[in-house]
Amino acid sequence: MSDQISFPIRINRYLSLKGFATRKGADELVEKGSVTINGAIAKLGDKVTARDIVEVVRGNLPPQKFVYLAYYKPRGIITHSPKKHERAIKDLVSIPGVFPIGRLDKDSEGLIILTNDGRITERLLHPRFVHEKEYAVLVNEPIPSGAKKSLESGMRDKGELLTAEEVRISGPNYLTITLTEGKKHQIRRMLAKLGLTVTHLKRTRIMNIHLGGLKPGEQRVLTGKARQSFLADLGLA
């Protein structure tokens, strides 16, 4: 789930927090005309609101040069901005130029999309676009009756309404949760409201892309129908 960003925010800091580049690198992207806000070329110093759509084309690469990877982020690995003694996805992936779209908590594992196509960041993560993400969750305590209804109806935590799109309970301590939003630590926060402690959380699907047989640290390139469907659902095909 993605970290919260306080809006409005300068475009260079926004791109930095999204993992595109450092602030200096973000300024360079803006200067090259590689960044748009709601379809208009961004300028240095522009500010972004929560309603804006930001897109980045790195190096103005033509579509056929773009690559999309399904990657299994291992538990304990940081998605972006590791601190001292921490390892990030970029330390494990050898393909140059790709970056992760969105985040997974350090203690969570599973599917994340890697790409060099900055256009898909906002189309996949912005609340204006509704895309499903599915998680397999193991909890320490027995799941109480009524948990499915409570999670799907939504609950408030720290002033936010947290809602699951769909919940399937398949055992006394196991459930599958589908989200169409990505608030910080959302699943852990929702389950904590029910008195449940997450012991294992794995993202298994993003839209039509499934984790499949990937093992921690493995990746596969999206090709053929999977790639076409993924881009079509994002409005890029």
C-alpha positions in Angstrom: 0.0 0.0 0.0 1.3 3.4 -0.8 2.5 6.1 1.6 0.4 9.2 2.2 1.4 12.4 0.5 0.4 15.8 1.8 -1.1 18.0 -1.0 -0.5 20.4 -2.6 3.1 19.4 -3.2 5.9 20.6 -5.6 6.3 18.4 -8.7 9.9 17.5 -7.9 9.1 16.3 -4.4 6.1 14.5 -5.7 8.2 12.6 -8.3 10.8 11.9 -5.6 8.2 10.4 -3.2 6.8 8.3 -6.0 10.2 6.8 -6.6 10.9 8.3 -10.1 14.1 10.1 -9.1 15.8 12.3 -6.6 14.5 15.9 -6.4 17.4 17.0 -8.6 16.7 14.1 -11.0 13.0 15.1 -11.0 13.9 18.7 -11.9 15.9 17.3 -14.9 12.9 15.3 -16.0 10.8 18.4 -15.9 13.3 20.5 -17.8 13.5 17.8 -20.5 9.7 18.1 -21.0 9.2 14.5 -19.9 6.6 15.3 -17.2 3.0 16.2 -17.8 0.3 17.4 -15.3 -3.2 16.7 -16.7 -1.7 16.4 -20.2 0.2 19.8 -20.0 4.0 19.9 -19.9 5.1 20.5 -16.4 7.3 23.5 -15.4 9.8 23.8 -12.6 8.0 24.8 -9.4 4.6 23.5 -10.4 2.5 22.1 -7.6 0.4 18.9 -7.7 -2.9 18.3 -6.0 -4.6 15.0 -5.2 -6.8 15.4 -8.2 -4.0 15.9 -10.8 -2.8 13.2 -13.2 1.0 13.2 -13.4 2.7 11.2 -16.2 6.4 10.7 -16.9 8.0 9.3 -20.1 11.6 8.6 -19.3 13.9 9.7 -22.1 10.8 10.0 -24.4 11.2 6.3 -25.2 8.8 4.9 -27.9 6.2 2.4 -26.7 8.0 -0.6 -28.1 10.9 0.1 -25.8 8.8 0.0 -22.6 9.2 -3.1 -20.4 6.7 -4.4 -17.8 7.7 -7.0 -15.2 5.7 -8.9 -12.6 8.1 -9.1 -9.6 7.8 -11.0 -6.3 9.0 -8.7 -3.6 10.4 -10.7 -0.8 9.5 -10.0 2.8 12.0 -7.7 4.5 12.9 -5.8 1.2 12.1 -2.1 0.9 10.2 -0.8 -2.1 11.6 2.7 -2.2 14.1 4.8 -0.2 15.9 2.3 2.0 17.5 3.4 5.2 20.9 2.3 6.4 21.4 -1.5 6.4 18.2 -2.0 4.5 17.9 -3.4 1.0 15.6 -2.2 -1.7 14.1 -3.8 -4.9 16.7 -1.9 -7.0 19.4 -3.7 -5.2 18.0 -7.1 -6.3 16.8 -6.4 -9.9 19.5 -6.3 -12.6 17.4 -4.8 -15.4 18.5 -1.1 -15.7 16.0 1.7 -15.8 13.0 -0.1 -14.2 11.4 1.1 -11.0 8.5 -0.2 -8.9 5.0 1.1 -9.2 3.5 1.8 -5.8 4.8 0.2 -2.6 4.5 -2.9 -0.4 5.3 -2.7 3.3 8.7 -4.1 4.4 6.9 -6.9 6.3 4.7 -7.7 3.3 5.5 -9.7 0.2 4.2 -10.5 -3.2 3.4 -8.9 -6.5 4.6 -5.5 -7.6 4.9 -4.1 -11.1 8.4 -2.9 -12.3 8.6 -0.8 -15.5 10.5 2.0 -17.2 7.2 3.5 -18.4 6.3 6.4 -16.1 2.9 6.9 -17.8 1.4 4.0 -15.8 2.2 5.3 -12.3 -0.7 7.6 -12.0 -3.0 5.4 -14.1 -2.4 2.5 -11.7 -2.2 4.4 -8.4 -4.4 7.5 -8.6 -7.7 7.1 -6.7 -9.5 8.4 -9.8 -8.8 5.1 -11.5 -10.3 2.0 -9.9 -8.0 -1.1 -10.2 -8.2 -4.3 -8.1 -5.4 -5.6 -6.0 -5.8 -8.9 -4.2 -4.0 -10.0 -1.0 -3.8 -13.4 0.8 -3.7 -12.7 4.6 -3.0 -15.0 7.6 -3.9 -13.7 11.0 -3.0 -14.9 14.5 -6.4 -14.9 16.1 -9.6 -16.6 14.9 -11.5 -14.5 12.4 -14.8 -13.3 14.2 -18.2 -13.8 12.6 -19.2 -10.7 10.8 -15.7 -9.8 9.7 -16.5 -10.0 6.0 -19.5 -7.6 6.4 -17.4 -5.2 8.5 -14.5 -5.1 6.1 -16.7 -4.7 3.0 -18.9 -2.0 4.7 -15.9 0.0 5.7 -14.5 1.4 9.0 -13.0 4.6 10.1 -9.4 4.8 11.4 -7.5 8.1 12.0 -10.1 10.0 10.1 -10.0 7.8 7.0 -12.7 5.5 5.7 -11.1 2.1 4.9 -13.1 -0.3 2.7 -12.4 -3.7 1.1 -14.0 -4.3 -2.3 -14.3 -8.1 -1.6 -13.4 -10.4 1.3 -13.3 -14.2 1.1 -12.8 -16.2 4.3 -11.3 -19.7 3.6 -10.3 -20.8 7.1 -10.3 -19.8 10.8 -7.2 -17.6 10.3 -7.0 -17.1 6.6 -8.8 -14.6 4.3 -8.4 -13.1 0.9 -8.9 -9.3 0.6 -9.4 -7.3 -2.6 -8.9 -3.6 -2.5 -9.5 -0.8 -5.0 -7.7 1.8 -2.9 -4.2 1.8 -1.4 -4.1 3.7 1.9 -1.0 3.3 4.1 -1.0 0.0 5.9 -4.7 -0.4 5.0 -5.2 -4.1 5.5 -3.3 -4.2 8.8 -5.2 -1.2 10.1 -8.6 -2.7 9.1 -7.9 -6.0 10.7 -6.5 -4.4 13.8 -9.9 -2.7 14.2 -11.4 -6.3 14.4 -8.8 -7.3 17.0 -6.8 -9.3 14.4 -3.0 -9.4 14.1 -1.5 -10.0 10.6 1.2 -12.6 10.7 1.6 -13.0 6.9 0.4 -10.7 4.1 1.1 -11.4 0.4 -0.2 -9.5 -2.7 -1.2 -12.1 -5.3 -2.8 -10.0 -8.0 -2.8 -6.5 -9.6 -5.6 -6.1 -12.1 -5.2 -9.0 -14.6 -1.6 -9.8 -13.5 -1.2 -12.7 -11.1 1.8 -13.7 -9.0 1.4 -17.2 -10.4 4.4 -19.5 -9.8 6.9 -16.8 -9.0 9.1 -17.3 -6.0 10.5 -14.5 -3.8 13.0 -12.4 -5.8 11.8 -13.8 -9.2 10.4 -11.8 -12.1 8.7 -12.4 -15.4 8.3 -10.1 -18.4 4.7 -9.3 -19.3 4.2 -10.3 -23.0 1.5 -11.1 -25.4 -2.1 -11.0 -24.2 -1.1 -10.3 -20.6 0.8 -7.2 -21.7 -1.9 -6.1 -24.1 -4.7 -6.5 -21.6 -2.7 -4.7 -18.8 -2.1 -1.7 -21.0 -5.6 -1.7 -22.4 -7.0 -1.6 -18.9 -4.8 1.4 -18.2 -6.0 3.2 -21.4 -2.6 2.9 -23.0 -3.3 0.4 -25.8 
